[in-house]
Every structure is written in structure tokens, then in C-alpha cells.
Amino acid sequence: MDDKELILKAQQGDKKALARLVKEYEQTIYNFAFKICRDKNKAEHIMQETFYSFVKSLHQFDGKSKLSTWLYRIVSNHCLMLARKMKNRPFVSMDDDDGLFEEKYAVDWTTLPYKSAENEELKKILDNAISKLSPEYRMVFLLRDVEGLSTEETAQVTELSVPAVKSRLHRARAFLRKELNEAFQG
């Protein structure tokens, strides 16, 4: 059964279809939430909130976009709400060594052992730079450059115009470039 059939059945109250959809997307949702909030507990909380919102509003899904795009929008909204709630507290723990590049995202440098120290250093520098982006810019950067969504899909997820997505992405990349240059010069 494909997503369209599962969605239709779930909208009609089929709990098994709903469970299959949740199972199919839970890892994607968790990974994306983790990349944005960069904390396992927050990512789990956001994943639960996302699926609660998903179940509650599944009847509103009209199929005009991909289900994954619709779910990315829900995750994005929950992440931004959490960031706003925690404005007075750091959104990212600087002690968190899990970061954006968990083992499954890292390049396998086992064939070049002398490079592993350099790779770890680069991951830390890049992860630190990404953590400095505001959640709104980080979201656009992650959707486009990490998740690989198109500009149009990113605009749909974030409910921004295409020019606004391009602008935020340009600014995020420029900021990251500046941070990386400073890290390598200092």
C-alpha cells in the first residue's frame, strides 16, 4: 500500500494504516527535529507533538503536497514554538556532543585513519557554526542543504515565499562561511 492509500484509510479511521504511517515517518521526523533543536529529549518531545498534531489534523491533509512536506511543516512549527518558549534559555547546549553529525550522518573516514582527528575537528567547527544560526535560518538551511528539499518545498514547509527562502538560505550560508573562515584563521 502506498502513502495515498494509507492516508485515505487513516482518514477513514483505520488505526493500522495510521500506525503504519507513524512507523514509516517516525525516524525522519525524529532526525529532522534533532537536527534543528540538537537535543535528544527535545527531539523526542517534538516528535511526539508532531504525531499528536498529525493525528489530530490528518482529516485536513488534502494531498496537494507530499505527506513528508506536510510533516516537515508540523515539525518546523513545533521547533519554532519551542525555541520561542526557551528564548531566555540557550536553545542549544554547548556541552551537547551529539550535535548535527551523529554517526549515521558522518563520512566514513576509516580508510584514512590519519584524517579522523581532522574530521572530528571539522565536524565540531561546523556543528558549532550551525548552532549559532537562529532557528528560522537553521530550519531553512537544514531543509535545503541537509534534507535536500527544493526551494519550493522549503517555502511550502516554512510557509515563506520562495524569495524569502532564498534570502534566508543565502544569509545562513554567508554566516556559516564567515564562521568557518574565522575558525580556520584563528
N, C-alpha and C positions, 0 to 999 in steps of 0.2 A: 504494500500500500504506500502511495506517495504522500507527501505533505498535504496536498489539496484534499485528498480523500480523508486523511486523518483529521484535518481541521474541520471538515464538514461533519464527520462523525462526532468529534468532540463538541462542536457547537450544538449538536442534537442531543447531547447528554451522555455519549458513550465514554465511560470512565477509562476503559482500556485504551482507547485512542488518545485520550488526554494524557494518560500515563506514558504512552509511547512518545508523544511529542515532548513531554518534560524530559524523559530519559535521553531522547535524541539531542536536545539542546542544552542540557544542564552543564556539560563541560565547556561548551562555547561561552555560555553566559558567565560561568564562574571565571574562566580565563580572562574574559574581557573586563569584568568587574575588578578582578585582581590587578590587571594592568593599569586601570585608572586609579583605584584607591590604594593599591600597593600594600595591602594588609589582609592576611588570610581571614581573620574574623569579620572584617568589614565586607570582604568579598562574599563570604558565606551569607551574611545578613542581606546584602544587596541581591544575591541570587534568590534567596527566599522571598524577598519583597517583590522581585521581578516576577517570579512564578505566581505569587499571590495576585498581582496585578494582571498577569496573563490570564489566569483562570477567571478572574472577576470580569474581565472585559473582552474575552475571546469572542463573544457574540458580536462585538463591534468590528472585528477584523473582517475587512471586505475583500481581501485577496488582491488589491491593486498593487501591493508591494510584496516582496518576498517575506515570509514569516520571520526569517533571520533579521531582516532590516527592521521590521516592527519590534522585535525583541531587543535589538540594539538600542532603539529609541527608548524603550522602557528602562533598560539598564542605565542608559545615559541620564535619564531624568532622575532616577534614584541616586545615582552617584553625585549628581549636581546638588540634589536636595541634602544629601549627607554632608557634602563639602560646605554648603551654606550653614548648616546646623553647627558645624565644627569650626566655623570661621575664626573663633578666638583660640582654638587649639590647633596644633600642627596637624594638617591632613595626612602628612607622610611622616612616619617615624624614621629619623636618620639612623637609628640603631637597627632598622629592619634590613637584614642582609639577604632577604629573599628577592626583593627587587623585581624589576621587569624581566630580567633574563634568567628565569628559572632554568633548571637543567634541560627541560624539553625544548626550550627556545634557543639554547646556546649552540654555537657552532662546535662540532666535534673536532677538537684540536689534538686528539690522542695520537694522531700520526705525526705531529710536530711537537714533541714534549717541551722543547725549549721555548715554545710560543705560549705555553699555558699561563705563565706569570704575566706576560704582556696582555693576553686575552682577558684575564681576570681584572687587571688594571683598567683596560679599556671598557669592560662591562661596568665597572664601578663608576668610572667617569661619566659614561653615557647615562647610566641609571640615575646618577646624581643630577645631571643636567635635566633629564626628563622630569624628575621630581620637582624641579623648580618652576616648571610651567604651571600656569593657573589651570584648574580643572577644565575650563572651557577650551583652552588651547590644547591641553594634553589630550582631550577627547578627540578633537579633530585630527591631531597628529596620529594618534593610535588607530583611529578608524581608517585613515588613508594610508599611512606608511607602514603600519604593523598588520592590521587586519586585511588590508588590500581592497577596501571598498572604493568604488568610483567616487568622483566628486559629487555626482548627482545623488548617489546612495547616501553619502555622508551628509549632504544637505537634507535629505529626507529624514535620516535618523536624528539629526540635531535640530531639525526644524529651522534651519537657517537657509538663506538664499545661497545659490551657487557662488556668487561673488564674495559673500561673507565667508564661506568655507575656504575659498582660495586665499582670501586675505589672512584668515587665521592660520592657515597652513603655512603660508609664506612667512608670517611673523614667528610662528613656532619654530620653523626650520632655521630662520635667521638667528633667533635666540639660541638654539642648540648649537649652531655653527660658532657663534660668539663664545659660548660656554666651553666648547671643545677647544677652540683656539687658545683661550685663556688657560685652560688646564694643561695644554701641551707646551705652552710658552713659559708657564710658571713652574 
